Amino acid sequence: MVAYDPRGNSRSTLSELPGDDLLDLHADDAAALLALFGDEPADVMGSSGGALMGLTLAARHPKRVRMLVAHEPPVVELLPEAARQREISAEIYDTYVRHGVGPAMRRFMEVSGLGGTAEAIPAPPPRRRR
């Protein structure tokens, strides 16, 4: 079993703000990581954003994926209120860009109805420079 920290997600950093191709970048990174373990296709599991990345991995690198479990991918385009969901996603992303991961995650939790308040979710520790 292999788990990894996608670029810009936790302990890793991005050299610049991602564009619309961030899922493609994550999928290509995952494919390169899988290649380190051989040529056999992998069983892949991802939840939420990880499910979107798994779907993108399977689409871009189908020979790398034997089986995919895509748990609760946030495919808001299938929802009746898709336009409102896009607005909320843009708001969360803007919060991330302006204020960082902690405040963006708190906002995500609030609008997703996952319970808790902004005070209940601690901000992550400051990142160390490498």
Summary of the structure (lengths in Angstrom):
residues: 130
radius of gyration: 16.0
end to end distance: 26.6
largest distance: 45.9
contacts: 298
relative contact order: 0.10
helix: 50%
strand: 10%
